[in-house]
């Protein structure tokens, strides 16, 4: 071979791009292989895993969204028959990608709020390669998630289900007050299917309260975790109305129903984040009280039940898809901005300093998935109108602002932790619609 030809070959090889990683159904699954046959038990079967990766799911099928690893998360060897339902539970925005034994690619992003799911009718026998990814780009698979495999539909809240901790029968003026029940918390069903509710619960209630009352007094319901769980609370009353709360006292939930009707109350105590199935189930104490006595009043940091937050916060939904998308920001990003439509008819239903104004439909305007350990993370809503701002932090706490920079609201978080931040931009006046620019910064703009 001549030196000229050899040089040309070497230059050609050097210029050729490296092969890009793609989803490889034949690679060893990162979370192992599962073997199931039709009629398997328990149903659903759960696998804990880490979601995400550097590979675009669109490399497998252009209609698919999100990012996965090159190797499948799970290989499912299925005996075939009936309907196969795969779904994911995670506190992050996840996606699902599946390659069937016949070579078809299936994918889903948001079957239920931010949780993906897929149904395979007349599921054939063979190996299903299953990837659980994240909607936003991640350099590695570092997002906790649980994959469920079921021959049924994904579990939904069933108010008529048999309560795991039994039925409590109380009448107005009951004693001792409060009445206490120990419950197991968390589960695979998403409370986010109910407007304004959050967390993960079992399909059946934790407790059913059969309440006999001839007064128009209130009913106080609250829960204390026995460990480190961030709890949520859902109550569906006799009239079918759902009452929900996340953080009434630190990470523990509580609410008041007033007036409390006689009848059946289905009560769920959940966890804010999806619990890994390998973890020991958490425990909590659920309290019912008919009086705003010392126990109930001491439980709530703000004293008596005020400002509407304890009546459910039904106008805010942490699990609704953000109206203007999710930003993934690493420490050192500097500044980003998003144009949003602020205001609406729904009163802000979070209690605390600066929590005021009105929002639209309860869904966040913007979610920020923050990764890193910066010094400051700030949210500043700039508008010609009188804007307000509500931000939910990864630890479940709330920050609000009305007039921090002129009439603009500003929320500044010192030493921000990594995780998901939900932001709502409202207006101080009800029904007012305004265009606002939400600035996300690594400095205090004031």
C-alpha positions as CSV (number, residue, x, y, z in Angstrom):
1,X,0.0,0.0,0.0
2,X,1.4,3.4,-0.9
3,X,2.2,5.9,1.8
4,X,-0.4,8.3,0.3
5,X,-3.1,5.7,0.3
6,X,-2.2,4.6,3.8
7,X,-2.4,8.2,5.0
8,X,-5.8,8.6,3.4
9,X,-7.1,5.4,5.2
10,X,-5.8,6.6,8.5
11,X,-7.4,10.1,8.1
12,X,-10.7,8.4,7.1
13,X,-10.6,6.2,10.3
14,X,-9.7,9.2,12.5
15,X,-12.6,11.3,11.1
16,X,-15.2,8.6,11.5
17,X,-17.5,9.4,14.5
18,X,-17.6,7.0,17.4
19,X,-20.7,4.7,17.4
20,X,-23.5,6.2,19.5
21,X,-24.9,4.0,22.3
22,X,-28.5,2.8,21.6
23,X,-31.0,0.8,23.6
24,X,-29.7,-2.8,23.4
25,X,-32.4,-5.4,24.3
26,X,-29.7,-8.1,24.4
27,X,-27.6,-6.4,27.0
28,X,-27.6,-7.7,30.6
29,X,-30.4,-5.9,32.5
30,X,-29.2,-3.6,35.3
31,X,-31.9,-4.6,37.8
32,X,-32.0,-8.3,36.9
33,X,-34.3,-10.8,35.2
34,X,-37.9,-11.5,36.3
35,X,-39.7,-14.7,35.3
36,X,-43.5,-14.7,35.5
37,X,-46.3,-16.9,34.1
38,X,-50.0,-15.9,33.5
39,X,-51.8,-15.8,36.8
40,X,-48.7,-14.9,38.8
41,X,-48.9,-13.9,42.4
42,X,-48.4,-11.6,44.1
43,X,-49.9,-9.2,41.5
44,X,-48.4,-6.7,41.0
45,X,-44.8,-7.9,41.0
46,X,-42.5,-5.0,41.9
47,X,-38.9,-4.3,41.0
48,X,-36.8,-1.5,42.6
49,X,-34.4,0.1,40.3
50,X,-32.6,3.3,39.3
51,X,-34.1,5.1,36.3
52,X,-32.5,7.3,33.6
53,X,-29.3,7.2,31.5
54,X,-27.5,9.0,28.7
55,X,-29.3,7.3,25.7
56,X,-32.3,8.9,24.0
57,X,-35.3,6.6,23.9
58,X,-36.0,8.1,20.5
59,X,-33.0,6.1,19.2
60,X,-35.2,3.0,19.6
61,X,-38.4,4.7,18.2
62,X,-38.7,8.4,17.1
63,X,-42.1,8.6,18.9
64,X,-40.5,7.9,22.3
65,X,-39.5,10.5,24.8
66,X,-36.9,10.6,27.6
67,X,-33.5,9.1,28.4
68,X,-32.6,5.6,29.3
69,X,-29.5,3.4,29.8
70,X,-28.1,1.3,26.9
71,X,-28.9,-1.9,28.8
72,X,-32.5,-2.6,29.8
73,X,-33.5,-2.0,33.4
74,X,-35.3,-5.3,33.6
75,X,-35.6,-8.4,31.4
76,X,-39.1,-10.0,31.8
77,X,-39.4,-13.6,30.7
78,X,-43.2,-14.0,30.5
79,X,-45.2,-17.1,30.1
80,X,-47.8,-15.3,28.0
81,X,-51.6,-14.9,27.9
82,X,-54.0,-12.1,28.9
83,X,-53.2,-8.5,29.4
84,X,-49.8,-7.4,30.7
85,X,-49.6,-4.1,32.4
86,X,-46.3,-2.4,33.2
87,X,-46.3,0.8,35.2
88,X,-43.8,2.9,37.2
89,X,-44.0,4.8,40.4
90,X,-41.5,7.5,41.2
91,X,-41.3,10.9,42.7
92,X,-39.5,12.0,39.5
93,X,-40.9,12.4,35.9
94,X,-40.1,8.9,34.4
95,X,-40.7,7.3,31.1
96,X,-41.1,3.6,30.0
97,X,-39.6,1.8,27.0
98,X,-40.3,-1.8,26.1
99,X,-39.2,-4.1,23.3
100,X,-41.6,-7.1,22.9
101,X,-40.6,-10.7,22.1
102,X,-41.8,-10.0,18.5
103,X,-39.4,-7.0,18.1
104,X,-42.0,-4.2,18.5
105,X,-41.0,-1.0,20.5
106,X,-43.5,0.4,22.9
107,X,-43.2,3.5,25.0
108,X,-45.1,5.9,27.3
109,X,-44.4,9.1,29.1
110,X,-47.4,10.2,31.3
111,X,-50.1,7.6,31.7
112,X,-50.9,8.9,35.2
113,X,-49.6,12.3,36.1
114,X,-45.8,12.0,35.7
115,X,-45.9,8.2,35.9
116,X,-45.7,6.1,32.8
117,X,-47.6,2.9,32.0
118,X,-48.1,0.4,29.1
119,X,-50.7,-2.3,28.4
120,X,-49.9,-5.2,26.2
121,X,-53.1,-7.0,25.1
122,X,-52.9,-10.8,24.4
123,X,-49.3,-10.7,25.6
124,X,-47.1,-13.2,23.8
125,X,-44.6,-15.5,25.5
126,X,-41.0,-14.5,25.5
127,X,-38.6,-11.9,26.7
128,X,-39.6,-8.3,27.2
129,X,-36.7,-5.8,27.5
130,X,-37.9,-3.0,29.8
131,X,-36.2,0.3,30.3
132,X,-37.3,2.9,33.0
133,X,-35.9,6.3,32.0
134,X,-36.3,9.9,32.9
135,X,-38.0,12.6,30.9
136,X,-35.1,14.9,31.4
137,X,-31.5,14.2,30.3
138,X,-29.4,12.5,33.0
139,X,-25.8,11.5,32.7
140,X,-26.4,8.3,34.7
141,X,-29.2,6.1,36.1
142,X,-29.6,7.7,39.5
143,X,-33.3,8.2,39.9
144,X,-35.1,5.8,42.3
145,X,-38.2,4.2,40.9
146,X,-40.3,1.0,41.2
147,X,-41.4,-1.0,38.1
148,X,-44.7,-2.9,38.6
149,X,-45.7,-5.8,36.4
150,X,-49.4,-6.7,36.6
151,X,-52.1,-8.8,34.9
152,X,-54.6,-6.1,36.0
153,X,-55.0,-2.4,35.7
154,X,-52.7,-0.1,37.8
155,X,-54.2,0.2,41.3
156,X,-56.5,3.1,41.9
157,X,-57.9,4.4,45.1
158,X,-60.8,2.3,46.1
159,X,-62.9,4.0,48.9
160,X,-65.0,0.9,49.2
161,X,-62.0,-1.4,49.7
162,X,-61.3,-3.3,52.9
163,X,-59.2,-1.0,55.2
164,X,-55.9,-2.5,56.1
165,X,-56.1,-1.2,59.7
166,X,-59.8,-1.9,60.1
167,X,-62.9,0.2,60.8
168,X,-63.3,2.7,63.6
169,X,-66.8,3.6,64.8
170,X,-67.1,6.9,66.7
171,X,-69.9,9.2,67.7
172,X,-69.9,12.9,68.4
173,X,-68.3,13.6,71.8
174,X,-66.3,10.3,71.7
175,X,-63.7,9.6,74.4
176,X,-60.8,9.4,74.6
177,X,-60.3,12.3,72.2
178,X,-58.1,12.0,70.1
179,X,-58.7,8.4,69.0
180,X,-55.5,6.8,67.8
181,X,-54.9,4.1,65.2
182,X,-51.5,2.6,64.1
183,X,-51.3,2.3,60.3
184,X,-48.8,1.1,57.6
185,X,-48.1,3.9,55.1
186,X,-47.3,4.0,51.4
187,X,-48.2,1.8,48.5
188,X,-48.3,1.6,44.7
189,X,-51.4,3.7,44.0
190,X,-51.0,7.4,43.2
191,X,-53.1,9.8,45.2
192,X,-52.3,12.3,42.4
193,X,-55.3,10.9,40.5
194,X,-57.3,13.1,42.8
195,X,-57.1,16.8,42.1
196,X,-54.7,18.5,44.6
197,X,-53.7,15.3,46.3
198,X,-50.2,13.9,46.4
199,X,-48.3,10.9,47.5
200,X,-48.5,7.1,47.2
201,X,-50.9,4.8,49.0
202,X,-52.4,1.4,48.9
203,X,-55.6,1.0,46.8
204,X,-57.7,0.2,49.9
205,X,-58.0,2.8,52.7
206,X,-55.7,2.6,55.7
207,X,-58.7,3.1,57.9
208,X,-62.5,3.6,57.5
209,X,-64.2,5.9,60.0
210,X,-67.9,5.2,60.6
211,X,-68.9,8.5,62.2
212,X,-72.2,9.2,63.9
213,X,-72.7,12.9,64.6
214,X,-75.7,15.1,65.3
215,X,-73.6,18.3,65.5
216,X,-72.2,20.6,62.9
217,X,-68.8,20.5,64.5
218,X,-65.5,19.8,62.9
219,X,-63.6,16.6,62.5
220,X,-59.8,16.8,62.8
221,X,-57.7,14.1,61.1
222,X,-53.9,14.1,61.4
223,X,-51.0,11.7,61.3
224,X,-47.6,11.4,62.8
225,X,-44.8,9.3,61.3
226,X,-43.1,6.9,63.6
227,X,-39.9,7.1,61.4
228,X,-38.5,9.6,58.9
229,X,-41.3,9.3,56.3
230,X,-42.7,12.4,54.7
231,X,-46.4,11.6,55.0
232,X,-49.5,12.6,53.0
233,X,-53.2,12.3,53.9
234,X,-56.3,11.6,51.9
235,X,-59.9,11.5,53.2
236,X,-62.9,10.8,51.1
237,X,-66.1,11.8,53.0
238,X,-69.6,10.5,52.9
239,X,-70.5,12.9,50.0
240,X,-67.6,11.7,47.9
241,X,-65.5,14.9,48.4
242,X,-61.7,14.3,48.7
243,X,-59.8,16.2,51.3
244,X,-56.0,16.1,51.1
245,X,-53.0,17.5,52.9
246,X,-49.2,17.1,52.7
247,X,-47.4,19.2,55.4
248,X,-49.4,20.6,58.2
249,X,-46.7,20.1,60.9
250,X,-43.3,19.7,59.4
251,X,-43.5,16.6,57.1
252,X,-46.7,15.3,58.8
253,X,-50.2,16.0,57.4
254,X,-53.4,17.1,58.9
255,X,-56.7,18.6,57.9
256,X,-60.1,19.6,59.3
257,X,-63.5,18.7,57.8
258,X,-66.2,21.2,58.9
259,X,-69.0,20.6,59.2
260,X,-68.4,16.8,59.5
261,X,-71.4,14.8,58.2
262,X,-72.4,11.5,59.6
263,X,-71.3,8.6,57.5
264,X,-68.3,6.7,56.1
265,X,-64.9,8.3,55.8
266,X,-62.2,6.4,53.8
267,X,-58.8,7.5,55.1
268,X,-55.4,6.9,53.5
269,X,-52.0,7.7,55.0
270,X,-49.4,7.8,52.3
271,X,-45.8,8.7,51.6
272,X,-44.8,11.7,49.6
273,X,-42.3,9.7,47.6
274,X,-42.7,6.3,46.1
275,X,-41.4,3.7,48.6
276,X,-39.0,1.1,47.4
277,X,-40.6,-2.3,47.8
278,X,-37.4,-3.6,49.4
279,X,-37.7,-1.1,52.2
280,X,-39.5,-2.0,55.4
281,X,-43.0,-0.6,55.5
282,X,-43.3,2.6,57.4
283,X,-45.6,3.1,60.4
284,X,-47.6,6.1,61.5
285,X,-50.2,7.0,64.1
286,X,-53.5,8.3,62.7
287,X,-55.5,10.6,65.0
288,X,-59.2,11.5,64.9
289,X,-60.5,14.4,67.1
290,X,-63.8,16.1,67.5
291,X,-62.4,19.1,69.3
292,X,-59.6,21.6,68.7
293,X,-58.2,20.6,72.0
294,X,-54.6,20.8,73.2
295,X,-53.5,17.7,71.2
296,X,-54.9,18.9,67.9
297,X,-53.8,22.5,68.4
298,X,-50.3,21.6,69.4
299,X,-49.9,19.3,66.4
300,X,-50.2,22.2,63.9
301,X,-47.3,24.6,63.9
302,X,-49.7,27.5,63.0
303,X,-52.0,26.8,65.9
304,X,-55.7,26.6,65.1
305,X,-56.7,25.5,61.6
306,X,-56.3,28.7,59.5
307,X,-55.8,29.9,56.0
308,X,-57.5,27.0,54.2
309,X,-54.4,24.8,53.8
310,X,-55.7,22.2,56.2
311,X,-59.0,21.9,54.2
312,X,-57.0,20.1,51.6
313,X,-55.0,22.4,49.4
314,X,-57.2,21.2,46.6
315,X,-56.1,24.0,44.2
316,X,-52.4,22.8,44.2
317,X,-51.3,19.6,42.5
318,X,-47.7,18.6,42.9
319,X,-48.1,15.7,40.5
320,X,-49.8,17.5,37.6
321,X,-47.6,18.0,34.5
322,X,-46.1,21.6,34.6
323,X,-47.8,24.0,32.1
324,X,-44.4,25.2,30.8
325,X,-42.3,22.1,31.2
326,X,-39.4,20.9,33.4
327,X,-35.9,22.4,33.4
328,X,-33.0,20.2,34.4
329,X,-30.3,22.5,35.9
330,X,-26.9,21.6,37.2
331,X,-25.1,23.8,39.8
332,X,-23.3,26.5,37.8
333,X,-26.1,27.0,35.3
334,X,-26.1,30.8,36.0
335,X,-29.6,31.9,35.0
336,X,-32.6,30.7,33.0
337,X,-36.0,32.2,32.3
338,X,-39.4,31.0,31.2
339,X,-42.4,33.0,30.0
340,X,-45.6,31.9,31.8
341,X,-49.2,32.9,32.0
342,X,-49.9,34.0,35.6
343,X,-53.1,34.2,37.6
344,X,-56.4,32.5,37.4
345,X,-59.5,31.7,39.5
346,X,-58.1,29.3,42.0
347,X,-57.0,30.7,45.4
348,X,-53.5,29.7,46.5
349,X,-54.2,27.1,49.1
350,X,-50.9,27.0,50.9
351,X,-50.6,28.5,54.4
352,X,-47.6,30.6,55.3
353,X,-46.0,34.0,55.1
354,X,-46.4,35.6,51.7
355,X,-48.8,32.9,50.5
356,X,-51.4,34.9,48.6
357,X,-53.0,35.3,45.2
358,X,-54.6,33.2,42.6
359,X,-53.4,30.5,40.2
360,X,-54.7,28.6,37.2
361,X,-55.8,24.9,37.5
362,X,-53.4,24.0,40.3
363,X,-50.8,22.6,38.0
364,X,-47.2,24.0,38.4
365,X,-46.1,26.5,35.9
366,X,-42.5,25.2,35.9
367,X,-40.7,22.3,37.5
368,X,-37.0,22.6,38.1
369,X,-35.0,19.4,38.5
370,X,-31.9,20.8,40.3
371,X,-28.7,18.8,40.5
372,X,-25.7,19.8,42.4
373,X,-24.7,21.7,45.5
374,X,-24.8,25.4,44.7
375,X,-24.9,28.3,47.2
376,X,-28.1,29.9,46.1
377,X,-31.2,29.0,44.1
378,X,-33.6,31.8,43.5
379,X,-37.0,32.2,41.8
380,X,-38.0,35.7,40.6
381,X,-41.3,36.4,38.8
382,X,-41.2,39.7,36.8
383,X,-44.6,41.1,35.5
384,X,-46.4,44.3,34.8
385,X,-49.2,42.9,37.0
386,X,-49.0,42.3,40.8
387,X,-47.6,38.8,40.8
388,X,-47.2,36.2,43.5
389,X,-45.0,33.2,43.8
390,X,-45.3,29.7,45.4
391,X,-42.4,27.2,45.4
392,X,-42.5,23.6,46.7
393,X,-39.0,22.3,47.8
394,X,-37.7,18.8,47.5
395,X,-38.2,18.3,51.2
396,X,-41.9,19.0,50.9
397,X,-41.7,22.5,52.5
398,X,-43.3,25.6,50.9
399,X,-41.9,29.1,50.2
400,X,-44.1,32.0,49.2
401,X,-43.6,35.6,48.2
402,X,-45.7,38.5,47.2
403,X,-43.8,41.8,47.1
404,X,-40.1,41.3,47.6
405,X,-38.7,43.4,44.7
406,X,-41.2,46.2,44.1
407,X,-44.4,44.3,43.3
408,X,-42.4,41.3,42.1
409,X,-42.1,38.1,44.2
410,X,-38.8,36.5,45.0
411,X,-38.0,33.2,46.7
412,X,-34.4,32.6,47.6
413,X,-33.2,29.2,48.9
414,X,-29.8,29.1,50.6
415,X,-27.7,26.0,50.1
416,X,-30.4,24.3,48.0
417,X,-30.6,20.6,48.0
418,X,-30.8,18.6,44.8
419,X,-34.3,17.5,43.7
420,X,-37.5,18.7,42.2
421,X,-38.8,22.2,42.8
422,X,-42.4,23.1,41.7
423,X,-43.1,26.7,41.0
424,X,-46.5,28.5,40.6
425,X,-46.7,32.2,39.4
426,X,-50.0,33.8,40.5
427,X,-51.6,37.2,40.6
428,X,-52.7,39.0,43.7
429,X,-56.1,39.7,42.3
430,X,-58.6,36.9,41.4
431,X,-59.3,36.4,37.7
432,X,-56.5,38.5,36.6
433,X,-54.5,37.1,33.7
434,X,-50.9,38.4,33.1
435,X,-47.8,37.4,31.3
436,X,-44.8,37.0,33.6
437,X,-41.2,35.9,33.2
438,X,-40.0,33.4,35.8
439,X,-36.3,33.8,36.3
440,X,-34.3,31.0,37.9
441,X,-31.0,32.3,39.2
442,X,-28.0,31.3,41.2
443,X,-27.9,34.7,43.0
444,X,-30.2,36.8,45.1
445,X,-31.8,39.3,42.7
446,X,-32.9,41.7,45.4
